[in-house]
Amino acid sequence: QVQLVESGGGLVQAGGSLRLSCAASGRTFSGYAMGWFRQAPGKEREFVAAISWSGGIIYYADSVKGRFTISRDNAKNTMYLQMNSLKPEDTAVYYCAADDLPNLHAVPQGVIDYWGQGTQVTVSS
């Protein structure tokens, strides 16, 4: 059974940092792109960042550019999201996703094969 499990969420003050992890298990994700999405209360889930299998191609939403860094360690089947200079508007449930499509930032979310259960990030002002 394929599983993506996020961890690292929590409560942080504005200006602080958090590091999210997404551990993949149950199959090999060789060749798969992975990404982070988030859903704030009352809003639709939105794209945050995505990374190719090699790590050589990375996309960010404009709202997080310069503050968030996505990375992955394929030997550990794990993806990360380093979040710095956090703002209250970053408060959301953060989900990791994986698919063999290369453009997770641009495809309809409904076609993405694998999703985690989400981890809550709350940024207080």
BABADO-215647 format. One record per residue (C-alpha): residue number from 1; z negated, x, y. Coordinates in pm, whole numbers, plus 50000, padded with zeros to 5 digits. Last residue first. Example, Ala and Ser with C-alpha at 12.3 -4.5 7.8 and 13.67 -1.06 7.14 Angstrom:
+-----+-------+-------+-------+
| pos |    up |  east | north |
+-----+-------+-------+-------+
|   2 | 49286 | 51367 | 49894 |
|   1 | 49220 | 51230 | 49550 |
+-----+-------+-------+-------+
***
This chain:
+-----+-------+-------+-------+
| pos |    up |  east | north |
+-----+-------+-------+-------+
| 125 | 48541 | 50086 | 53704 |
| 124 | 48502 | 50051 | 53330 |
| 123 | 48775 | 50151 | 53087 |
| 122 | 48774 | 49970 | 52753 |
| 121 | 48984 | 50091 | 52461 |
| 120 | 48980 | 49875 | 52150 |
| 119 | 49144 | 49998 | 51831 |
| 118 | 49430 | 49824 | 51653 |
| 117 | 49504 | 49702 | 51301 |
| 116 | 49787 | 49946 | 51243 |
| 115 | 50152 | 49854 | 51234 |
| 114 | 50445 | 49928 | 51005 |
| 113 | 50801 | 49800 | 50994 |
| 112 | 50909 | 49771 | 51356 |
| 111 | 51164 | 49490 | 51381 |
| 110 | 50933 | 49250 | 51566 |
| 109 | 50862 | 49507 | 51835 |
| 108 | 51212 | 49466 | 51968 |
| 107 | 51366 | 49813 | 51993 |
| 106 | 51350 | 50035 | 52302 |
| 105 | 51044 | 50257 | 52282 |
| 104 | 51064 | 50274 | 51904 |
| 103 | 51398 | 50450 | 51935 |
| 102 | 51443 | 50658 | 51622 |
| 101 | 51426 | 50373 | 51370 |
| 100 | 51256 | 50492 | 51053 |
|  99 | 50948 | 50302 | 51157 |
|  98 | 50585 | 50361 | 51248 |
|  97 | 50333 | 50185 | 51470 |
|  96 | 49997 | 50255 | 51628 |
|  95 | 49809 | 49985 | 51811 |
|  94 | 49586 | 50008 | 52119 |
|  93 | 49376 | 49708 | 52217 |
|  92 | 49359 | 49709 | 52592 |
|  91 | 49191 | 49856 | 52900 |
|  90 | 49442 | 50091 | 53063 |
|  89 | 49416 | 49878 | 53379 |
|  88 | 49062 | 50007 | 53427 |
|  87 | 49207 | 50355 | 53471 |
|  86 | 49190 | 50660 | 53246 |
|  85 | 49247 | 51001 | 53396 |
|  84 | 49322 | 51138 | 53049 |
|  83 | 49443 | 50977 | 52727 |
|  82 | 49528 | 51200 | 52434 |
|  81 | 49721 | 50993 | 52182 |
|  80 | 49735 | 51128 | 51831 |
|  79 | 49942 | 51089 | 51516 |
|  78 | 49830 | 51175 | 51164 |
|  77 | 50003 | 51234 | 50834 |
|  76 | 49792 | 51550 | 50801 |
|  75 | 50084 | 51786 | 50739 |
|  74 | 50285 | 51575 | 50982 |
|  73 | 50052 | 51654 | 51272 |
|  72 | 50153 | 51434 | 51562 |
|  71 | 50144 | 51432 | 51940 |
|  70 | 50134 | 51188 | 52230 |
|  69 | 50003 | 51289 | 52572 |
|  68 | 49873 | 51044 | 52830 |
|  67 | 49812 | 51105 | 53202 |
|  66 | 50139 | 51247 | 53338 |
|  65 | 50335 | 50941 | 53231 |
|  64 | 50106 | 50648 | 53151 |
|  63 | 50249 | 50366 | 53365 |
|  62 | 50604 | 50494 | 53330 |
|  61 | 50593 | 50427 | 52957 |
|  60 | 50633 | 50745 | 52764 |
|  59 | 50902 | 50879 | 52530 |
|  58 | 50898 | 51190 | 52316 |
|  57 | 51170 | 51373 | 52125 |
|  56 | 51089 | 51709 | 51968 |
|  55 | 50794 | 51591 | 51768 |
|  54 | 50988 | 51651 | 51449 |
|  53 | 50939 | 51294 | 51327 |
|  52 | 51006 | 51153 | 51673 |
|  51 | 50734 | 51053 | 51915 |
|  50 | 50659 | 50730 | 52096 |
|  49 | 50444 | 50625 | 52390 |
|  48 | 50296 | 50316 | 52556 |
|  47 | 50507 | 50011 | 52464 |
|  46 | 50368 | 49672 | 52551 |
|  45 | 50187 | 49389 | 52373 |
|  44 | 50201 | 49075 | 52581 |
|  43 | 49925 | 48992 | 52824 |
|  42 | 49624 | 48762 | 52831 |
|  41 | 49382 | 49038 | 52740 |
|  40 | 49562 | 49375 | 52728 |
|  39 | 49788 | 49469 | 52441 |
|  38 | 49882 | 49826 | 52367 |
|  37 | 50155 | 50018 | 52188 |
|  36 | 50155 | 50366 | 52041 |
|  35 | 50440 | 50524 | 51849 |
|  34 | 50570 | 50682 | 51536 |
|  33 | 50916 | 50796 | 51431 |
|  32 | 50971 | 50826 | 51060 |
|  31 | 51164 | 51109 | 50898 |
|  30 | 50898 | 51173 | 50638 |
|  29 | 50650 | 50892 | 50657 |
|  28 | 50540 | 50941 | 50300 |
|  27 | 50366 | 50649 | 50146 |
|  26 | 50023 | 50497 | 50111 |
|  25 | 49859 | 50665 | 50405 |
|  24 | 49896 | 50709 | 50779 |
|  23 | 49613 | 50812 | 51011 |
|  22 | 49640 | 50712 | 51375 |
|  21 | 49415 | 50897 | 51616 |
|  20 | 49309 | 50812 | 51970 |
|  19 | 49167 | 51066 | 52210 |
|  18 | 48969 | 50943 | 52507 |
|  17 | 48929 | 51067 | 52862 |
|  16 | 48743 | 50975 | 53178 |
|  15 | 48865 | 50892 | 53526 |
|  14 | 48739 | 50536 | 53502 |
|  13 | 48438 | 50521 | 53277 |
|  12 | 48474 | 50508 | 52900 |
|  11 | 48414 | 50250 | 52630 |
|  10 | 48563 | 50303 | 52287 |
|   9 | 48869 | 50387 | 52084 |
|   8 | 48889 | 50689 | 51860 |
|   7 | 49038 | 50539 | 51548 |
|   6 | 49363 | 50383 | 51428 |
|   5 | 49449 | 50321 | 51065 |
|   4 | 49807 | 50289 | 50949 |
|   3 | 49826 | 50175 | 50589 |
|   2 | 50102 | 50140 | 50337 |
|   1 | 50000 | 50000 | 50000 |
+-----+-------+-------+-------+
***
